[in-house]
């Protein structure tokens, strides 16, 4: 298992290195590049030095906090994935085991309706009806440049009312997180229900039902360990869509992140920011995929053998 995880980490680092080379080429060869007055070697060294520092300095003197912006977007993605798992796992298991046809059909119909709704329209409608009652503006007095993650900034701060500030920040993040978690939750419900239903039809599950007296033991010992780990890597395949939706939510809620970066670059035709945004998007997608693979192996270590069959 350790060798398998190390291979995944090496693959992740290789992908990041390739993306960094592509981003450097876009930065160096575009018109009016900030490295135009440097040689190729000096520009290469300066680019990766700024990348390791997590700060990119433009020709105008403005500084782009790469790591802070990356962590801000990554924070919202992780919160949405956690909500999707908390909602999707129980409903998916219920749909996979339930024989109540009308209830199953109702849940599937509601899932299809929400899944077919464009996230821009859904977010706009929710903001229109809840903007008067719900806080959709940032209420956080600690500088965001500490870690890039507002929740981590609160946790490591020395302010006296840390719990109240954390609850206020979670209250601010709840609305965009719920909107962002709708489609991942629906995908989780569909994948979990299909895997649970297929696993429940296997012969070893039928034998376990005969041997075990309690159905909860069958569920906990046999059904879930053989169905849930196979679902987690499938969920990571939709990280590209999740990242796109996260950027849209950041633009709609005026939240600092990759979405604001891309919008600013599009308005100003700033190819430097676009190239860094490509590197940041690839990093988030690769990191979420890596975490999904490691989580699946940690839950069910024997699963990695299927990659060598």
Residue pairs with C-beta under 8 A, 6 or more apart in sequence:
1 297
1 301
1 304
4 297
4 304
4 307
5 294
5 297
8 290
8 293
8 294
9 290
12 286
12 287
12 289
12 290
15 282
15 286
16 282
16 283
16 286
19 278
19 279
19 282
19 283
20 48
20 51
20 279
22 275
22 278
22 279
23 275
23 276
23 278
23 279
24 43
24 44
24 47
24 48
24 275
26 271
26 274
26 275
26 278
27 33
27 34
27 35
27 47
27 271
27 272
27 275
27 276
28 35
28 40
28 43
28 44
28 47
30 271
30 272
30 275
31 271
32 59
33 43
33 272
34 57
34 58
34 59
34 272
35 42
35 43
35 46
35 47
38 46
50 56
50 57
51 66
54 65
54 66
54 67
54 68
55 63
55 64
55 65
55 66
56 63
56 64
56 66
56 272
56 276
57 63
57 64
58 64
58 272
64 261
64 273
64 276
65 145
65 148
66 276
66 280
67 148
68 144
68 145
68 147
68 148
69 148
69 256
69 257
69 258
69 261
69 280
70 148
70 258
70 280
70 283
70 284
71 147
71 148
71 149
71 152
72 144
72 148
72 149
72 150
72 255
72 256
72 257
73 243
73 246
73 247
73 250
73 257
73 258
73 259
73 280
73 284
74 149
74 284
74 287
75 148
75 149
75 150
75 151
75 152
76 173
76 176
76 177
76 180
76 246
76 249
76 250
76 255
76 257
77 239
77 242
77 243
77 246
77 284
77 288
79 173
79 177
79 180
79 181
80 177
80 180
80 181
80 184
80 242
80 246
81 181
81 184
81 235
81 242
81 288
83 177
83 178
83 181
83 185
84 181
84 184
84 185
84 187
84 188
84 235
85 188
87 181
87 185
87 188
87 189
88 184
88 185
88 186
88 187
88 188
88 189
88 192
89 188
89 192
89 228
91 107
91 189
91 192
91 193
92 188
92 189
92 190
92 191
92 192
92 193
92 196
92 231
93 192
93 193
93 196
93 219
93 224
95 104
95 107
95 108
95 189
95 192
95 193
95 196
95 197
96 192
96 193
96 194
96 195
96 196
96 197
96 200
96 227
97 196
97 197
97 200
97 219
98 104
107 189
111 186
111 189
111 190
114 122
114 182
114 183
114 186
115 182
115 183
115 186
119 179
119 180
119 182
119 183
119 245
119 248
119 249
120 248
120 252
122 179
122 182
123 176
123 179
123 248
123 249
123 252
123 253
124 252
126 175
126 179
127 136
127 175
127 252
127 253
130 136
130 175
134 175
135 171
135 172
136 172
136 175
136 253
137 172
137 254
138 150
138 172
138 255
139 168
139 169
139 172
140 150
140 153
140 154
140 165
140 168
140 169
140 172
142 150
142 153
142 154
142 157
142 159
143 153
144 150
144 153
144 256
146 152
146 153
146 156
146 157
147 153
147 156
150 169
150 173
151 166
151 169
151 170
151 173
154 162
154 165
154 166
154 169
155 162
155 166
157 165
159 165
175 253
176 249
176 253
176 255
179 249
180 242
180 245
180 246
180 249
183 241
183 242
183 245
184 235
184 238
184 242
187 235
187 238
188 231
188 235
191 231
191 234
191 235
192 227
192 228
192 231
195 227
195 228
195 230
195 231
196 223
196 224
196 227
198 227
199 205
199 223
199 226
199 227
200 223
202 226
204 222
205 218
205 222
205 223
205 226
208 218
208 221
208 222
209 215
209 218
212 218
212 221
212 222
225 299
225 300
226 300
228 299
228 300
229 296
229 299
229 300
229 303
230 296
230 303
232 292
232 295
232 296
232 299
233 292
233 293
233 296
235 292
236 288
236 289
236 291
236 292
236 293
237 289
239 284
239 285
239 288
239 289
239 292
240 285
242 288
243 258
243 281
243 284
243 285
243 288
246 257
246 258
246 259
247 257
247 258
247 259
247 262
248 259
249 255
249 259
250 256
250 257
250 258
250 259
250 260
251 259
251 260
251 263
254 260
258 277
258 280
258 281
258 284
261 273
261 276
261 277
261 280
262 273
262 274
262 277
264 270
264 273
265 271
265 272
265 273
265 274
265 277
266 274
296 303
297 303
297 304
